[in-house]
């Protein structure tokens, strides 16, 4: 069996669908672009998506000259609802995005069924959700398509990378045709990625997390290393050169190893999330509601704080590896978002959350250290 089929088989164990429906890419956002190309997305078409996401998602829409149409989120789930989506549907609506946020899917069955009844394509943004479940079914199994990310902080990591799951098999041949245009990763791409994977697996730890994170962001901003996002991907609506790239053997081999530990990762994340929830409940602070737990795989634990910049500075001082998804309605872009067709004040919940959001680590083996930190600064938590 070749390595790509071994990788498919490992992924299939979690999702349980035919492995011929999996397709692989340099990054998860490239998988989304492949979907849009297979759908022949074009100028005038509208794609509905949450106003609380990563900027690379609307960029994939804009690259094809289509229009992103944003929907505000609910503050209990940080996801959109079917009722909010319906308010934005027009005769030009071609696609609705269902986002799994921090590991939580919401109303995916309702949204995908409604879309099917109204001849609209639905796509699950499962970049946070591989391995998790929604109402008993695997994340990614409800909509016409689902795309996943395997970048650094995702459910399992290949450094950078992503894949696509085609549930509506009438589009399989179109995806295969689109993929003929994928750029083959260079030898340099593979070597640099191997070095970064070695650093992550062998060098990165809580004590040097912030130092290495800042260095990585600086180097990737200027394209000196392979970054999760190049500077152009987060400052422009023009598709970068060599963007539409396929997966490399380095990513496939890393994926085969990493995904085999997915159940251990999920168990640890849920265990730590339960500890965070108990602490927040005890202190009468905002926590993830009990009714959401069955559908939450807790890639990150969302936490709202009163002063994010100060809280992050304190976390760095105490060597706590907090995250900051989503620090903007279109993470990580700050300020004016009109280039992407989003007016921040039109989405009060997304604005509120993005001004206060930090993420507690759920993959940590130092949970007591994190709880001690939260106890020290609980007056800063909402």
Secondary structure, DSSP 8 states (H G I E B T S, - for coil): --HHHHHHHHHHHHH-S-GGGEEEESSHHHHHHHHHHHTT--TT-EEEEESSEEHHHHHHHHTTT-EEEEE---TTTSS--HHHHHTT--TTEEEEEEE-BTTB--SHHHHHHHHHHTT-EEEEE-TTTTT-EETTEETTSSSSEEEEE-STTSSS--SS-EEEEESSGGGHHHHHHHHTT-B---HHHHHHHHHHHHHHHHT--TTTHHHHHHHHHHHHHTTSS--SS-HHHHH-SS--TT-SBB--HHHHHHHHHHHTTHHHHHHHHHHHHHHHHHHHHHTT-----GGGGGGB--SEEEEEBS-HHHHHHHHHHTT---B-TTSSTEET--S--GGGT--GGG-HHHHHHHHHEEEEESS-S-HHHHHHHHHHTGGGB-
